[in-house]
Amino acid sequence: MLRSLYDRTMALADHPRALWLLAVVAFVESSVFPIPPDVLMIPMILAAPTRAWRIALVATLASVAGGIAGYGMGYFFYDQVGAPVLRALGKGDAMDAFNARFNELGIWAVLVAGVTPFPFKVITIMSGWTAMPLVPFVLSALVARALRFFVVAALLRAFGAPVREFVERRLGLVFTAFCVALVGGMVLVRYL
């Protein structure tokens, strides 16, 4: 089953709508969806390394656009949409304390969250809720997401063949490590 899923994901990289699917995933990940776009982006780049820059660009722009949507949720619809999303992510009780810390950090919070595994949607919603100025938010989100996605693209483009070979030989191990890292990251974020 895992091999079939991997093979389908790799075949998706050549599909004419693969970039659109990546854009949708990157967009919703920045505002509500818990799975990062790397799940699609990495196999797409491994399958088509010559398209690495285009794939990273689509992920970056869609992620920033999704971040603006998350900002809008926090700014305009915090009580109706933003608060329930943050509660679902385990951040409901700590919102006031997080708000005070967030206001002290400003764009640094956006930069760090945009590059690290910290759920970017939390920061986008909080940016709107705390009424962070929109232009600094967008610029810092653009820098952070571009850094994250283009570094991954550069590494996969440079070392893609050995990485793909390793992944294909040890698919079960790679998938298990990814799942452990994903769950561990979610647990860690819940306690931050």
C-alpha positions in Angstrom: 0.0 0.0 0.0 2.8 2.4 0.9 4.6 1.7 -2.3 1.5 2.3 -4.3 0.9 5.6 -2.6 4.5 6.6 -3.2 4.3 5.6 -6.9 1.1 7.6 -7.4 2.6 10.7 -5.7 5.7 10.4 -7.9 3.5 10.0 -11.0 1.5 13.1 -9.9 4.6 15.2 -10.5 4.1 14.8 -14.3 0.4 15.4 -14.2 -0.6 18.8 -15.8 -2.5 19.8 -12.7 0.2 18.8 -10.1 1.2 22.4 -9.6 -2.4 23.4 -9.0 -2.8 20.7 -6.4 0.4 21.9 -4.7 -0.9 25.5 -4.7 -4.1 24.4 -3.1 -2.3 22.4 -0.4 0.2 25.2 0.3 -2.7 27.8 0.4 -4.9 25.9 2.9 -1.9 24.8 5.0 -1.1 28.4 5.8 -4.6 29.1 7.1 -6.3 25.9 8.3 -4.9 22.6 7.0 -2.5 20.6 9.3 -0.4 18.8 6.7 2.6 20.8 5.2 3.0 21.2 1.4 6.3 19.4 1.7 4.4 16.1 1.5 3.7 16.9 -2.1 6.6 19.2 -2.9 9.4 16.8 -2.1 8.1 13.9 -4.2 7.3 16.4 -7.0 10.9 17.7 -7.0 12.4 14.2 -6.8 10.3 13.1 -9.8 11.1 16.2 -11.8 14.3 18.0 -10.5 14.4 20.3 -13.5 11.1 21.9 -12.2 12.4 22.4 -8.7 12.4 26.2 -8.9 8.9 26.4 -10.4 7.6 24.0 -7.7 9.2 26.1 -4.9 7.8 29.3 -6.4 4.3 27.9 -6.6 4.5 26.6 -3.0 5.9 30.0 -1.8 3.3 32.2 -3.5 0.4 30.0 -2.6 1.6 29.7 1.0 1.8 33.5 1.3 -1.6 33.9 -0.2 -2.9 31.4 2.3 -1.1 33.3 5.0 -3.0 36.4 4.0 -6.3 34.4 4.2 -5.2 33.3 7.7 -4.4 36.9 8.6 -7.9 37.9 7.4 -9.5 35.2 9.5 -7.7 36.5 12.6 -8.4 40.1 11.8 -12.0 39.9 10.6 -13.3 36.6 11.9 -11.3 35.7 14.9 -14.2 34.8 17.2 -16.1 32.8 14.4 -13.1 31.1 12.6 -9.7 32.0 14.1 -10.4 31.0 17.7 -11.8 27.5 16.8 -8.9 26.8 14.5 -6.4 27.8 17.3 -8.3 25.7 19.9 -8.2 22.7 17.5 -4.4 23.1 17.4 -4.2 23.2 21.1 -3.6 26.9 21.4 -7.0 28.0 22.8 -6.0 28.4 26.4 -2.8 30.2 25.8 -4.1 32.9 23.4 -3.7 35.8 25.8 -0.2 34.9 26.8 0.7 34.1 23.2 -0.7 37.5 22.1 1.5 39.4 24.6 4.6 37.5 23.5 3.6 37.8 19.8 3.3 41.6 20.0 6.8 41.7 21.4 8.2 39.6 18.6 6.3 41.0 15.6 7.9 40.0 12.2 10.4 37.8 13.9 7.6 35.4 14.9 6.4 35.3 11.3 10.0 34.7 10.0 10.7 31.9 12.4 7.3 30.2 12.0 7.6 30.4 8.2 10.9 28.5 8.1 10.4 26.0 11.0 7.9 23.2 11.4 5.9 25.4 13.7 2.3 25.5 12.2 2.4 28.6 10.1 -1.4 29.0 10.3 -1.1 29.8 14.0 1.1 32.7 13.2 -1.0 33.9 10.3 -4.2 33.9 12.4 -2.4 35.5 15.3 -0.9 38.2 13.1 -4.4 39.3 12.0 -5.8 39.0 15.6 -3.1 41.2 17.0 -3.5 43.6 14.0 0.1 43.3 12.9 0.6 45.8 10.0 -0.2 43.9 6.8 2.8 45.0 4.7 5.5 43.8 7.2 3.5 40.6 7.7 3.4 39.9 4.0 7.0 40.7 3.4 8.2 38.6 6.3 6.0 35.7 5.3 7.3 35.9 1.7 10.9 35.9 2.9 10.3 33.0 5.3 8.4 30.8 3.0 10.7 31.4 0.0 13.7 30.5 2.2 12.0 27.4 3.4 10.8 26.1 0.0 13.7 27.2 -2.1 16.3 25.7 0.3 14.4 22.4 0.1 14.2 22.7 -3.7 18.0 23.5 -4.0 18.9 20.5 -1.8 16.7 18.2 -3.7 17.8 19.5 -7.1 21.5 19.1 -6.1 21.2 15.7 -4.3 17.9 14.5 -5.7 19.0 11.3 -7.4 20.7 9.8 -4.3 17.8 11.0 -2.1 15.3 9.4 -4.4 17.3 6.2 -4.5 17.5 6.2 -0.6 13.8 6.9 -0.3 12.8 4.2 -2.7 15.0 1.5 -1.1 13.9 2.4 2.4 10.4 3.7 1.8 9.0 2.1 5.0 11.8 3.7 7.2 11.4 7.1 5.6 7.7 7.1 5.9 7.9 6.0 9.6 10.5 8.7 10.3 8.3 11.3 8.6 5.3 10.3 10.6 7.2 10.3 13.9 8.6 13.8 13.1 5.1 15.1 12.1 3.4 13.8 15.2 6.3 14.8 17.4 6.2 18.3 15.9 2.4 18.5 16.6 2.9 17.3 20.2 5.7 19.8 20.7 3.6 22.7 19.3 0.7 21.7 21.6 2.9 22.2 24.6 4.6 25.4 23.6 
